[in-house]
Amino acid sequence: MDPLEEVVGEDFGDARLPAQNWQRRHYTKCNFRDADLSELRTESVIFTDCDFTGADLAESHHVGTAFRSCSFTRTTLWHSEFRNCSFLGSEFDHCRLRPMVFDECDFTLASMGGADLRGLDFTDCRFREANLVRTDLSRAVLRSADLLGARTGGAKFDGADLRGAHVDANLWTAASLDKTQIELTQAIAYATANGLVVEPT
């Protein structure tokens, strides 16, 4: 397999790079502020400590790509697809995120506090120790998602599907869960976390 093409410290700010096709590259500490990356296609690309503030990534498609400790501020990401991608330690702030497709993505240690993620499908995605404080996940699908260690104070899971999800006790007490779909074992965990005593009849 060919080695990754290394790109370090390059300035792509305000660049017009629509409909590009990038494979097996490693961008480190690169600036993509306000760049036009719409319809970008990446495969096995790594972005480390890159700044996507104000960038347009609408209708982009990514497979096996990693965004490590990247900054997404006012970034346009709607109508994009991410499959088997990682956002380890990345930060999302006031981004346009809906609609989007996430297939088995890893948001470990990512900061998505206050994000509007209503109705998105995060089946089998990982949010370990992620910041989801005040995040709106109403009607989102989180089946079999890993939410262990995630901070969920003030988060909304109203109408969401949490069946099979792995969660900590604090989610059952800190988040809004109106009409949330859960399994029987989760219902028992919810009751226990809220000080109820569950006894067999």
Backbone bond lengths (Angstrom), bond angles and torsions (degrees), N, CA, C in turn:
res aa  C-N    CA-C-N  psi(-1)  N-CA   C-N-CA  omega(-1)  CA-C   N-CA-C  phi
1 M - - - 1.460 - - 1.524 109.74 -
2 D 1.332 116.36 136.34 1.457 120.93 -178.93 1.524 110.52 -66.48
3 P 1.355 117.62 144.70 1.469 120.38 177.52 1.524 110.70 -68.08
4 L 1.339 115.63 159.40 1.453 120.27 177.91 1.524 110.51 -68.59
5 E 1.311 115.87 141.12 1.458 121.06 172.87 1.526 108.14 -77.99
6 E 1.331 118.04 120.78 1.459 122.33 -175.41 1.531 110.84 -91.38
7 V 1.340 115.55 129.00 1.463 122.09 176.05 1.523 106.69 -127.63
8 V 1.332 117.64 114.70 1.465 121.36 -172.84 1.530 110.76 -122.22
9 G 1.338 115.20 126.71 1.464 120.65 171.66 1.513 116.18 67.75
10 E 1.310 118.16 19.33 1.467 120.30 -178.77 1.531 110.80 -78.91
11 D 1.328 115.82 150.03 1.462 122.23 179.70 1.523 109.56 -106.26
12 F 1.346 115.04 107.73 1.459 121.17 176.75 1.529 110.49 -106.79
13 G 1.328 117.00 18.35 1.457 121.07 -178.62 1.519 111.53 -56.71
14 D 1.352 116.04 132.05 1.469 123.18 179.37 1.527 113.43 65.19
15 A 1.325 117.72 9.17 1.469 120.06 -179.78 1.523 110.45 -68.37
16 R 1.323 116.59 149.60 1.458 122.19 176.61 1.522 107.33 -108.31
17 L 1.339 114.89 101.27 1.465 120.72 -174.71 1.529 110.74 -130.53
18 P 1.327 118.56 50.98 1.466 119.38 -177.16 1.522 112.19 -72.23
19 A 1.342 114.81 150.00 1.471 122.20 173.35 1.527 112.88 58.74
20 Q 1.328 117.30 32.58 1.464 120.98 176.22 1.530 109.97 -78.55
21 N 1.320 116.17 159.17 1.468 122.15 176.91 1.523 107.61 -127.91
22 W 1.355 116.09 107.21 1.463 120.83 -176.43 1.520 110.17 -112.84
23 Q 1.324 116.06 133.80 1.463 121.33 178.37 1.526 109.82 -136.44
24 R 1.340 115.04 141.45 1.459 122.78 172.75 1.532 112.38 48.43
25 R 1.319 114.63 57.50 1.456 121.32 175.09 1.524 109.19 -125.63
26 H 1.322 116.63 156.46 1.462 122.20 176.34 1.521 108.38 -129.72
27 Y 1.337 115.52 107.75 1.459 121.83 177.95 1.527 108.58 -96.71
28 T 1.320 117.67 123.16 1.461 122.22 -179.92 1.520 110.18 -121.31
29 K 1.347 115.95 126.91 1.468 122.69 178.42 1.525 112.14 51.55
30 C 1.321 116.14 42.97 1.462 120.67 178.38 1.530 110.69 -96.85
31 N 1.319 115.37 150.56 1.460 122.14 -178.67 1.525 109.75 -103.06
32 F 1.345 115.69 117.42 1.458 121.50 176.55 1.531 110.39 -116.70
33 R 1.328 117.48 24.94 1.463 120.83 -176.18 1.527 111.13 -59.77
34 D 1.351 114.93 127.22 1.473 122.55 176.84 1.527 113.06 60.52
35 A 1.324 117.56 20.44 1.468 120.71 178.30 1.527 110.68 -79.01
36 D 1.318 116.31 148.28 1.461 122.03 174.22 1.524 108.00 -91.75
37 L 1.336 115.63 101.23 1.466 122.42 178.62 1.526 110.07 -116.39
38 S 1.314 116.11 26.55 1.461 120.23 -179.19 1.524 110.46 -62.01
39 E 1.324 114.85 142.22 1.472 122.88 -179.69 1.528 112.73 62.70
40 L 1.328 116.85 18.59 1.468 120.52 175.63 1.525 110.48 -63.12
41 R 1.319 116.74 140.15 1.464 121.87 174.98 1.525 108.60 -120.98
42 T 1.335 115.78 124.78 1.459 119.51 177.99 1.519 110.30 -125.96
43 E 1.311 115.25 148.47 1.464 121.40 174.62 1.528 108.26 -142.96
44 S 1.331 115.64 123.16 1.469 121.92 179.76 1.525 111.71 56.06
45 V 1.325 115.61 43.02 1.462 122.08 176.67 1.528 108.32 -104.43
46 I 1.327 117.49 145.54 1.463 122.40 177.49 1.529 108.82 -119.80
47 F 1.321 115.73 128.16 1.462 122.03 172.67 1.525 107.20 -113.99
48 T 1.316 118.45 120.16 1.464 122.52 -179.73 1.521 109.96 -119.87
49 D 1.340 116.52 123.38 1.471 122.02 179.09 1.523 112.13 54.11
50 C 1.322 116.32 42.67 1.463 120.57 179.09 1.529 110.57 -100.09
51 D 1.331 115.85 151.23 1.465 122.15 -176.08 1.524 109.62 -109.63
52 F 1.355 115.40 114.45 1.459 121.45 179.66 1.532 111.19 -108.30
53 T 1.323 117.85 25.49 1.461 121.43 -179.26 1.529 110.83 -56.67
54 G 1.334 116.00 124.75 1.454 121.03 176.92 1.514 115.26 71.47
55 A 1.323 118.04 3.51 1.467 120.81 -178.14 1.526 111.08 -73.68
56 D 1.320 116.14 153.53 1.460 122.79 177.52 1.522 108.67 -105.66
57 L 1.346 115.79 106.69 1.465 122.17 177.30 1.523 110.67 -113.73
58 A 1.316 116.65 24.65 1.460 120.61 -178.76 1.526 110.85 -61.50
59 E 1.329 115.02 142.71 1.469 122.56 176.87 1.525 112.52 58.31
60 S 1.328 116.50 29.45 1.466 120.02 176.80 1.525 110.06 -91.09
61 H 1.324 116.49 159.34 1.464 122.22 -177.70 1.527 108.64 -133.04
62 H 1.338 115.73 131.55 1.461 120.54 -174.13 1.526 110.04 -136.13
63 V 1.324 116.24 131.78 1.463 121.95 179.71 1.528 108.73 -128.90
64 G 1.329 116.38 121.84 1.457 120.33 177.36 1.512 114.06 62.86
65 T 1.319 116.66 27.12 1.464 121.64 -178.01 1.526 110.01 -99.68
66 A 1.334 116.63 144.95 1.467 121.60 -178.56 1.525 110.18 -116.66
67 F 1.334 115.38 131.10 1.462 122.67 173.72 1.526 106.25 -113.31
68 R 1.313 117.92 97.46 1.462 122.74 -173.42 1.524 110.52 -100.37
69 S 1.331 115.83 117.66 1.467 121.74 178.25 1.522 111.58 53.03
70 C 1.320 115.65 42.96 1.462 120.89 178.45 1.526 110.60 -95.26
71 S 1.319 115.93 157.12 1.459 122.04 -179.19 1.522 110.07 -109.12
72 F 1.344 115.02 121.48 1.459 121.63 176.10 1.533 107.39 -117.84
73 T 1.314 117.31 96.45 1.458 122.20 179.43 1.524 108.88 -119.02
74 R 1.321 115.82 122.63 1.473 121.80 -176.05 1.525 110.77 54.33
75 T 1.310 116.57 32.87 1.465 122.53 179.83 1.524 109.73 -86.35
76 T 1.321 116.52 138.16 1.461 121.28 177.17 1.524 108.79 -92.08
77 L 1.336 115.77 116.59 1.466 120.98 -176.04 1.527 112.45 -126.00
78 W 1.319 117.02 2.93 1.463 117.63 -174.15 1.529 112.28 -66.68
79 H 1.333 114.14 156.74 1.469 123.89 -178.10 1.534 112.20 61.32
80 S 1.342 117.12 23.88 1.464 121.47 177.93 1.519 110.89 -102.80
81 E 1.328 116.02 162.25 1.461 121.93 178.44 1.526 109.72 -127.33
82 F 1.330 115.07 134.23 1.465 121.80 177.88 1.522 108.14 -128.53
83 R 1.315 117.47 116.74 1.463 122.00 -177.39 1.530 109.58 -122.00
84 N 1.339 115.06 123.01 1.468 121.49 -177.80 1.530 111.41 54.94
85 C 1.315 115.47 42.73 1.463 121.11 -179.72 1.527 110.96 -105.23
86 S 1.327 115.66 159.42 1.461 121.72 178.71 1.526 110.00 -121.71
87 F 1.350 114.99 137.80 1.462 121.65 175.54 1.524 109.43 -121.19
88 L 1.302 117.27 37.53 1.460 123.39 -174.29 1.530 111.51 -52.12
89 G 1.340 115.98 118.02 1.452 120.71 175.01 1.512 115.81 69.03
90 S 1.326 118.00 12.18 1.467 120.26 -179.31 1.525 111.05 -83.95
91 E 1.323 116.01 159.23 1.461 121.76 -176.25 1.523 110.74 -121.29
92 F 1.345 115.19 130.97 1.456 121.99 178.61 1.529 108.57 -115.78
93 D 1.327 116.83 125.44 1.460 120.30 -177.49 1.530 109.55 -140.75
94 H 1.340 115.82 116.64 1.461 122.47 178.25 1.537 111.92 54.13
95 C 1.322 115.62 46.71 1.465 120.76 178.91 1.528 111.18 -95.57
96 R 1.319 116.08 155.83 1.455 122.08 171.40 1.524 107.07 -90.85
97 L 1.342 115.28 110.70 1.464 119.80 -168.40 1.526 114.60 -119.34
98 R 1.296 119.86 -8.21 1.457 120.20 -173.42 1.522 110.27 -122.49
99 P 1.380 114.94 139.43 1.477 128.93 -5.76 1.526 111.54 -80.94
100 M 1.341 114.59 156.94 1.459 121.95 177.38 1.517 109.35 -149.27
101 V 1.336 116.24 164.59 1.464 121.98 175.78 1.524 108.33 -122.08
102 F 1.340 115.79 126.18 1.466 122.03 175.26 1.521 108.26 -123.66
103 D 1.315 117.38 120.96 1.462 121.80 -179.46 1.529 108.70 -120.40
104 E 1.353 115.95 107.38 1.464 122.51 178.61 1.535 111.67 52.04
105 C 1.320 115.70 55.31 1.465 121.20 179.17 1.528 110.96 -99.51
106 D 1.320 115.78 156.29 1.462 122.65 -176.15 1.532 109.82 -114.19
107 F 1.351 115.82 114.72 1.461 122.22 178.68 1.528 111.03 -109.56
108 T 1.313 117.66 27.26 1.459 121.08 179.92 1.533 110.82 -54.65
109 L 1.337 115.82 129.10 1.467 123.60 178.16 1.525 113.79 63.88
110 A 1.327 117.21 9.89 1.464 119.78 177.79 1.524 110.27 -75.42
111 S 1.322 116.32 153.05 1.458 121.89 177.30 1.522 108.97 -109.80
112 M 1.349 115.29 113.04 1.459 121.30 -179.24 1.526 109.58 -127.44
113 G 1.321 116.21 26.09 1.454 121.22 -177.25 1.520 112.12 -56.41
114 G 1.337 116.29 128.76 1.456 121.56 177.87 1.511 115.13 77.74
115 A 1.328 118.46 3.57 1.466 121.15 -177.79 1.523 111.44 -71.83
116 D 1.319 116.25 150.38 1.462 122.68 176.53 1.525 108.26 -94.98
117 L 1.338 115.89 100.24 1.466 121.82 -177.80 1.523 110.64 -116.66
118 R 1.310 116.72 26.58 1.458 121.38 -176.67 1.526 111.83 -59.22
119 G 1.336 114.58 131.43 1.451 120.59 172.21 1.514 116.14 75.29
120 L 1.320 118.73 2.47 1.463 120.21 -179.11 1.526 110.69 -80.72
121 D 1.323 115.76 154.43 1.467 122.02 -178.28 1.529 109.06 -101.24
122 F 1.334 115.25 113.22 1.464 121.57 178.80 1.526 110.97 -115.80
123 T 1.306 117.58 31.11 1.459 121.17 179.13 1.530 110.42 -54.01
124 D 1.333 115.71 130.00 1.470 122.56 177.39 1.529 113.94 65.26
125 C 1.324 117.83 14.82 1.465 119.84 176.12 1.529 110.30 -86.05
126 R 1.319 116.24 160.35 1.461 121.84 -176.99 1.528 110.09 -115.39
127 F 1.350 115.18 128.97 1.461 121.83 178.86 1.524 110.64 -125.72
128 R 1.311 118.14 35.49 1.465 120.78 -176.46 1.530 111.13 -59.77
129 E 1.342 114.85 125.28 1.464 122.41 177.39 1.526 112.63 55.82
130 A 1.321 116.79 26.45 1.466 120.78 176.90 1.527 110.48 -80.45
131 N 1.320 115.96 155.48 1.460 121.53 175.50 1.524 108.53 -91.38
132 L 1.342 115.66 106.89 1.460 121.71 177.37 1.529 110.66 -117.12
133 V 1.313 116.77 24.98 1.462 121.22 -178.86 1.532 109.96 -62.56
134 R 1.324 116.03 124.97 1.468 124.33 179.82 1.523 112.83 61.61
135 T 1.312 118.03 18.09 1.461 121.44 176.16 1.522 109.67 -75.94
136 D 1.331 116.79 139.04 1.463 121.31 -179.82 1.525 109.54 -97.16
137 L 1.333 115.37 103.74 1.463 122.60 178.27 1.524 110.56 -111.77
138 S 1.318 116.58 28.15 1.460 120.72 178.37 1.528 110.40 -58.19
139 R 1.311 115.19 133.38 1.473 123.73 178.10 1.531 113.07 63.49
140 A 1.317 117.34 11.04 1.468 119.94 176.48 1.525 110.24 -74.38
141 V 1.319 116.15 153.78 1.464 122.12 176.57 1.522 107.75 -102.24
142 L 1.333 115.40 116.73 1.466 121.44 -177.93 1.520 110.24 -125.65
143 R 1.309 116.86 36.25 1.458 120.61 -178.14 1.525 110.07 -64.00
144 S 1.333 115.16 128.77 1.471 122.78 179.09 1.528 112.82 60.85
145 A 1.320 117.41 18.21 1.467 120.14 176.50 1.527 110.16 -74.35
146 D 1.325 116.22 153.70 1.464 122.36 179.64 1.526 108.35 -103.74
147 L 1.339 115.85 106.04 1.454 121.91 -178.96 1.528 112.04 -111.80
148 L 1.316 117.08 17.40 1.460 120.73 -177.24 1.530 110.65 -62.84
149 G 1.313 115.45 129.07 1.453 120.62 178.42 1.511 115.03 80.46
150 A 1.332 117.31 -3.41 1.466 119.91 -179.52 1.526 110.68 -69.42
151 R 1.322 116.22 142.91 1.466 121.30 175.92 1.526 108.13 -89.47
152 T 1.330 116.21 118.05 1.460 120.73 -170.59 1.528 112.96 -124.69
153 G 1.320 117.84 19.09 1.458 120.09 179.94 1.524 111.70 -58.53
154 G 1.321 116.91 124.86 1.455 121.28 178.81 1.515 114.64 74.52
155 A 1.327 118.26 3.83 1.467 120.99 178.39 1.522 110.14 -72.36
156 K 1.325 116.08 152.09 1.456 121.46 178.90 1.526 110.03 -110.36
157 F 1.334 115.25 119.94 1.455 121.67 173.88 1.531 109.54 -116.01
158 D 1.317 117.17 25.50 1.461 121.28 -176.51 1.529 110.81 -61.35
159 G 1.335 115.73 124.29 1.455 120.36 179.60 1.514 114.49 72.75
160 A 1.337 117.60 5.53 1.469 121.15 -179.65 1.524 110.83 -77.79
161 D 1.315 116.04 160.64 1.464 122.61 177.34 1.523 108.37 -105.15
162 L 1.336 115.78 105.96 1.464 121.46 -179.22 1.523 112.37 -106.84
163 R 1.309 117.42 14.50 1.462 119.59 -176.51 1.530 110.96 -62.01
164 G 1.321 114.78 126.91 1.460 120.53 179.51 1.514 114.53 81.48
165 A 1.333 117.49 -1.69 1.464 120.11 -179.56 1.528 110.67 -73.66
166 H 1.324 115.76 148.47 1.464 121.99 178.14 1.524 107.38 -98.65
167 V 1.340 116.60 114.67 1.460 120.47 -174.82 1.525 110.68 -133.11
168 D 1.332 115.45 160.26 1.459 121.74 173.85 1.521 109.74 -91.11
169 A 1.323 115.43 164.30 1.463 120.52 -178.74 1.521 112.04 -61.08
170 N 1.338 117.51 -30.10 1.468 118.88 -175.67 1.519 112.31 -65.86
171 L 1.343 118.01 -26.25 1.461 119.07 177.99 1.520 110.64 -63.29
172 W 1.344 116.26 -38.69 1.464 120.38 -178.00 1.518 111.94 -66.72
173 T 1.320 118.16 -19.25 1.466 120.57 -177.77 1.523 113.30 -110.56
174 A 1.333 117.80 -23.66 1.468 120.54 -172.25 1.521 114.14 -98.70
175 A 1.343 117.37 -19.17 1.460 121.01 -173.91 1.525 111.41 -107.22
176 S 1.328 115.53 161.09 1.463 121.62 174.63 1.522 108.50 -85.04
177 L 1.340 116.75 128.22 1.470 121.32 -171.14 1.527 111.77 -131.32
178 D 1.305 117.62 36.61 1.463 121.08 -179.00 1.530 110.84 -67.91
179 K 1.334 115.65 122.50 1.469 122.75 179.11 1.538 113.12 59.75
180 T 1.330 117.01 25.84 1.463 121.34 176.00 1.522 110.07 -72.92
181 Q 1.338 116.97 137.47 1.461 121.45 179.12 1.530 109.78 -87.03
182 I 1.332 116.20 123.34 1.461 121.09 178.45 1.520 109.85 -137.79
183 E 1.339 115.90 167.14 1.458 121.68 178.35 1.530 109.94 -92.16
184 L 1.335 115.82 169.56 1.459 120.86 -177.47 1.526 111.85 -58.22
185 T 1.330 117.19 -45.37 1.470 119.15 -179.53 1.526 111.00 -62.96
186 Q 1.326 116.82 -34.27 1.459 120.07 177.36 1.527 110.75 -70.53
187 A 1.322 116.28 -35.16 1.465 119.98 177.65 1.528 110.60 -62.34
188 I 1.321 116.12 -38.65 1.467 120.19 177.29 1.526 110.13 -66.34
189 A 1.340 116.38 -42.29 1.467 120.25 178.07 1.525 110.70 -62.90
190 Y 1.332 116.57 -39.12 1.465 121.28 177.83 1.523 110.48 -62.07
191 A 1.325 115.45 -46.61 1.463 120.00 -179.64 1.527 111.25 -61.72
192 T 1.317 116.08 -44.47 1.465 120.52 -179.64 1.526 111.35 -63.19
193 A 1.334 116.30 -43.19 1.466 120.55 -179.47 1.524 112.11 -63.21
194 N 1.333 115.53 -27.67 1.458 120.10 -179.15 1.524 113.09 -98.31
195 G 1.338 116.04 16.48 1.449 121.08 172.58 1.508 115.68 81.24
196 L 1.325 117.42 12.57 1.456 120.74 178.23 1.522 109.85 -86.13
197 V 1.304 116.26 154.12 1.460 122.05 177.92 1.521 108.23 -107.78
198 V 1.323 115.90 117.82 1.461 120.81 -179.61 1.516 108.56 -99.49
199 E 1.319 116.42 119.32 1.458 121.16 -179.79 1.523 109.52 -126.14
200 P 1.335 116.69 144.72 1.465 119.26 177.15 1.522 110.05 -67.50
201 T 1.315 116.09 148.35 1.467 119.81 178.99 1.513 110.46 -78.46
